[in-house]
Amino acid sequence: MAVPFAASERSTVGIEWELALVDADSGDLRQVAEYVLEAVAPVGGGQHPHIRQELLVNTVEVVSGVSRTVAQAGQDLERSIELIRTVTDRLRVELLCAGTHPFSRWDMQKVTDKERYATLIDRTQWWGRQMLIYGVHVHVGIEDRDKVLPISRALLGHYGHLLALSASSPYWGGKDTGYASNRALMFQQLPTAGLGFQFDTWPELEGYVEDMLHTGVIDSFDEIRWDIRPSPKFGTIEVRVCDGIPTLTEVLSISALVHCLVEHFSRELDAGRELPTMPPWFVQENKWRAARYGMDAILILDRAADEQLVTDDLARWLRVLEPVAHDLGCTTELAGVADIVSAGASYQRQRAVAATHAGELDAVAAALVEEMRTGRPVLG
């Protein structure tokens, strides 16, 4: 079957940011998303264009418009958050973002009353109900469908970098999992989630989609939940690797890295150069290493199995991408990646706060709320 790829301007960017709604006093999750969404809805009805519903009623998602720069996308996100706070402040509800909530229990959360969510839970059962997780998705416009799969395959070589930088889910149900990103490994339990297939041609992808539809695995392309996937209806590559990110500054820095990588690989194709690829078993191993060790992960870099500490390789790539960042207008945001390395990723900061407060995870939730409010990391 045909999977048409929408027309899109090259290297436009859009960001989706999932936010938890938490009690201002206890830090526990609050089931008030439906009230918030109704309060911010446009006069005359319908959904707010930049504030959306999610699987659980403790969650709202803010999305940017199609933007030229990550800074412009960030302004959209900031405006949406300001609007949400006009409602949540009255409810004594705060916003928080991390890959998982430090201590809230998954079995106490309510699912949004929509048919598509009910269908998901009915099929996935225990694993579907476990999806008390939050992420950040970055879309980058691709002007030529023939570029989509080569760039997607090349981006898999940077999976570990993106996950390590964003890793923010060390805790699950009040326990330290020992992982930097527990979310990444939980989410892949859903059908069609996790690492996708490395197809060489668009017809191969179309054949896969046809098979999935024919056998009832999916009802639409959107139900293919790969960590890096084409988004045909938007004409983008969607990078869904990242854990929930606590501050807007960090969201924009990691989004700038995605934006620059896509444009870098697009230029390589324009120059007639073949893009780098990695065997699926190396990509899978890098995902696990980044989820387990975060910023201490030693990543496999290439088909020759060369390895390097993720932070050292990030420093190299920041230098490579400097000219691209200049052209895309995100030099400042990309430079912020080094600030994340310096201050520590969220999972590191959360553990530092817990250690300072005798392991009390309500202090971790309070620190995440403070980070969202101030835009600055809390360092223990």
C-alpha positions in Angstrom: 0.0 0.0 0.0 1.1 3.6 -0.6 2.3 5.7 2.4 2.3 9.2 1.0 4.9 11.6 2.6 3.6 15.1 3.1 5.4 18.1 1.7 7.5 19.8 4.3 10.1 22.6 4.3 13.6 21.5 5.0 14.8 21.6 8.6 11.7 23.2 10.0 11.3 22.0 13.6 8.5 21.2 16.1 8.7 20.0 19.7 6.2 18.0 21.8 6.7 18.1 25.6 4.7 15.8 28.0 4.1 17.3 31.4 2.9 15.8 34.7 0.4 17.5 36.9 1.3 17.2 40.6 0.0 18.4 43.9 1.7 21.6 45.1 1.9 20.2 48.7 2.6 16.5 48.4 4.3 16.3 44.9 2.0 13.3 44.0 0.2 13.2 40.7 -3.2 14.9 40.3 -5.9 13.6 38.0 -7.0 17.0 36.7 -6.0 17.1 33.0 -9.5 17.0 31.7 -10.4 20.1 33.8 -7.2 21.9 32.6 -7.9 21.1 28.9 -11.5 22.3 29.2 -10.4 25.5 30.8 -7.8 26.4 28.1 -10.0 25.3 25.2 -10.8 28.0 22.6 -14.1 29.8 22.9 -16.6 27.8 20.8 -15.1 24.5 21.6 -12.5 22.2 20.2 -9.0 21.5 21.4 -6.4 24.1 22.1 -3.9 24.0 19.1 -0.8 23.7 21.4 -2.1 22.0 24.5 -3.2 18.4 24.1 -4.6 15.3 25.9 -2.5 12.3 26.7 -3.1 8.7 27.8 -3.4 9.5 31.5 -5.4 12.2 33.2 -2.4 13.3 35.2 -0.7 14.5 32.0 -0.9 17.3 29.4 1.2 17.8 26.4 2.4 21.1 25.0 3.3 21.2 21.3 4.9 24.0 19.3 3.9 25.1 15.9 6.0 24.5 12.8 9.1 26.7 13.5 12.2 27.9 11.8 14.3 27.7 14.9 14.2 25.8 18.2 14.0 29.2 20.0 10.8 30.0 18.1 9.4 26.5 19.1 10.4 27.2 22.6 8.4 30.5 22.7 5.3 28.5 21.7 5.9 26.0 24.5 6.5 28.8 27.0 3.2 30.5 26.1 1.3 27.3 26.5 2.8 26.7 29.9 1.9 30.2 31.0 -1.7 29.6 29.9 -1.8 26.2 31.7 -0.5 27.9 34.9 -3.4 30.3 34.9 -5.6 27.3 35.6 -3.3 25.0 37.7 -2.1 27.8 40.1 -5.7 28.1 41.3 -5.9 24.3 41.9 -2.6 24.2 43.8 -1.2 22.1 41.0 2.3 22.3 39.7 4.0 21.1 36.5 6.8 18.6 36.5 8.7 16.7 33.9 10.9 13.7 34.1 10.9 10.3 32.3 9.0 8.9 35.4 7.5 10.4 38.5 9.8 9.5 41.5 7.3 7.8 43.7 3.7 7.9 42.3 2.2 4.4 41.7 1.1 3.4 38.2 -1.9 1.4 39.5 -3.4 4.6 41.0 -3.6 6.5 37.8 -6.7 7.0 35.6 -6.7 6.5 31.8 -8.3 9.3 29.7 -11.8 8.3 28.6 -11.2 8.0 24.8 -11.8 5.0 22.6 -8.3 4.8 21.3 -6.8 4.8 24.8 -9.3 2.1 25.9 -8.3 0.0 22.9 -4.6 0.4 23.7 -5.1 -0.7 27.3 -7.4 -3.6 26.4 -4.7 -5.0 24.1 -1.6 -4.3 26.1 -3.1 -5.0 29.6 -0.5 -4.9 32.4 2.3 -3.3 30.3 -0.1 -0.7 28.9 -1.2 0.2 32.4 2.4 0.6 33.4 3.0 3.5 31.0 3.3 6.1 33.7 6.1 7.8 31.6 6.8 11.1 30.0 8.9 12.1 27.0 10.0 14.8 24.6 9.5 14.3 20.8 11.3 16.4 18.2 10.1 16.7 14.6 12.4 17.9 11.8 11.1 18.7 8.3 12.5 16.6 5.4 12.0 18.1 1.9 12.6 14.9 0.0 11.1 11.5 0.9 14.2 9.7 -0.4 16.2 11.3 2.4 14.0 10.0 5.2 15.2 6.5 5.7 18.9 7.2 5.3 18.8 10.0 7.8 16.7 7.9 10.2 19.3 5.1 10.0 22.2 7.6 10.6 20.4 9.1 13.6 20.3 5.6 15.3 24.1 6.1 15.7 23.3 8.9 18.1 20.6 7.2 20.1 22.9 6.8 23.1 23.9 10.4 23.1 20.3 11.7 23.1 19.1 9.2 25.7 22.1 9.8 28.1 21.6 13.6 27.9 17.9 13.4 28.6 17.9 10.4 31.0 15.6 11.3 33.9 13.9 8.2 35.1 16.0 6.5 37.7 13.1 5.9 40.1 10.0 3.8 39.6 7.3 3.5 42.3 9.5 5.0 44.9 12.5 2.7 44.2 15.8 3.4 42.6 16.0 1.1 39.5 19.7 1.3 39.1 19.0 2.7 35.6 19.5 6.3 34.3 16.4 5.8 32.0 13.9 3.2 33.2 11.4 4.8 30.8 13.3 3.8 27.7 13.2 0.1 28.5 9.6 0.1 29.8 8.2 1.8 26.7 9.7 -0.7 24.3 7.4 -3.4 25.8 4.4 -2.1 23.8 3.8 -3.6 20.4 5.6 -1.7 17.6 7.4 0.5 20.2 11.2 0.7 20.7 13.8 0.4 18.0 12.4 0.3 14.5 13.5 -1.7 11.5 16.3 -0.3 9.3 14.5 -0.4 5.9 16.6 0.5 2.9 13.7 1.7 0.6 10.3 3.4 1.0 8.5 0.4 -0.6 9.9 -1.8 2.1 8.4 0.4 4.7 5.1 0.5 2.8 5.1 -3.3 2.7 5.7 -3.4 6.5 2.8 -1.0 7.1 0.5 -3.1 4.8 1.4 -6.3 6.7 0.7 -4.6 10.1 -2.6 -3.2 8.9 -3.7 -6.5 7.3 -2.9 -8.5 10.4 -4.6 -6.0 12.8 -1.4 -5.1 14.6 -2.1 -1.4 13.9 -5.1 0.6 12.7 -3.1 3.6 11.5 0.6 4.6 10.9 0.6 6.6 14.1 0.5 3.3 16.1 4.0 2.6 14.9 5.7 3.9 18.0 9.4 3.6 17.1 11.9 5.7 18.9 12.9 7.3 15.6 10.3 7.1 12.9 9.0 8.9 9.8 6.0 11.0 10.4 4.4 10.9 6.9 1.4 13.2 7.7 3.7 16.0 8.8 6.6 15.3 6.3 9.1 14.9 9.2 11.4 12.6 11.0 10.2 12.3 14.6 12.8 11.6 17.2 11.1 10.1 20.3 14.2 8.9 22.1 14.3 11.3 24.9 13.0 11.0 28.5 10.9 13.8 29.9 13.2 16.8 30.3 12.7 19.1 33.4 13.5 22.6 32.0 12.8 24.4 28.8 16.5 25.3 28.4 17.4 21.7 28.4 14.5 20.8 26.0 15.8 23.4 23.6 19.5 22.3 23.9 18.7 18.7 23.2 16.2 19.6 20.4 19.0 21.8 18.8 21.2 18.7 18.8 18.5 16.7 17.0 17.9 19.6 14.6 21.6 20.0 13.7 22.2 16.3 13.3 19.3 16.0 10.8 20.5 19.0 8.8 24.1 17.7 8.9 23.1 14.3 7.5 20.9 16.1 4.9 23.9 18.1 3.7 26.0 14.9 3.5 23.4 13.4 1.2 23.4 16.6 -0.9 27.2 16.2 -1.3 26.7 12.6 -2.5 28.2 11.0 0.5 26.8 7.8 2.0 25.6 8.2 5.5 27.0 6.1 8.4 24.9 3.1 9.6 25.2 0.7 12.6 24.3 -2.9 12.8 21.0 -3.3 14.7 22.8 -5.3 17.5 25.1 -2.3 18.1 22.2 0.1 18.2 20.3 -2.1 20.6 23.4 -2.4 22.9 23.9 1.4 22.8 20.3 1.9 23.9 20.8 -0.4 26.8 24.1 1.1 27.8 22.7 4.7 27.8 19.6 3.6 29.7 21.7 1.8 32.3 24.7 4.1 32.7 23.6 7.4 31.3 26.4 9.9 31.1 28.9 7.2 32.1 28.0 5.0 29.1 30.7 3.9 26.7 29.0 3.8 23.3 29.8 1.9 20.2 30.5 4.5 17.5 30.6 2.7 14.2 30.5 -0.6 12.3 34.1 -1.2 13.3 33.0 -1.4 17.0 35.1 1.6 18.0 34.0 2.8 21.5 34.1 6.1 23.4 32.7 7.6 26.6 29.4 9.4 25.6 30.5 12.7 27.0 33.8 12.7 25.0 32.0 11.9 21.8 29.4 14.6 22.5 32.2 17.1 22.7 33.5 16.1 19.3 30.1 16.3 17.7 29.4 19.8 19.2 32.5 21.0 17.3 31.4 19.2 14.1 27.9 20.8 14.3 29.0 24.3 15.0 28.6 25.6 11.4 25.2 23.9 11.1 24.0 25.4 14.3 25.1 28.8 13.0 23.0 28.4 9.9 20.0 27.1 11.8 20.1 29.9 14.3 20.6 27.6 17.4 24.3 28.2 18.3 23.3 29.2 21.9 20.9 26.3 22.3 23.4 23.7 21.0 26.1 25.1 23.3 23.8 24.3 26.2 24.4 20.6 25.6 27.8 21.1 27.3 26.0 22.8 30.2 24.0 19.6 30.7 27.2 17.5 30.8 28.7 19.9 33.3 25.7 20.2 35.6 24.7 16.6 35.3 21.7 15.0 33.5 18.4 14.9 35.4 18.9 11.4 36.7 22.2 12.5 38.3 20.6 15.6 39.8 17.6 13.6 41.2 19.9 11.1 42.9 22.0 13.9 44.3 18.8 15.5 45.8 17.7 12.2 47.3 21.2 11.7 48.8 21.0 15.1 50.4 17.6 14.4 51.9 18.2 10.9 53.3 16.6 9.2 50.3 13.3 11.0 50.6 11.7 11.1 47.1 9.2 13.9 47.9 12.3 16.1 47.9 13.1 14.9 44.4 9.6 15.7 43.2 9.9 19.2 44.8 13.3 19.8 43.1 11.7 18.8 39.7 8.9 21.2 40.3 11.4 24.0 41.2 13.4 23.2 38.0 10.3 23.6 35.9 9.4 26.8 37.6 12.8 28.5 37.5 14.3 26.8 34.4 17.5 26.1 36.4 18.9 22.8 37.5 18.8 21.9 41.2 22.2 20.4 42.2 21.5 18.4 45.3 
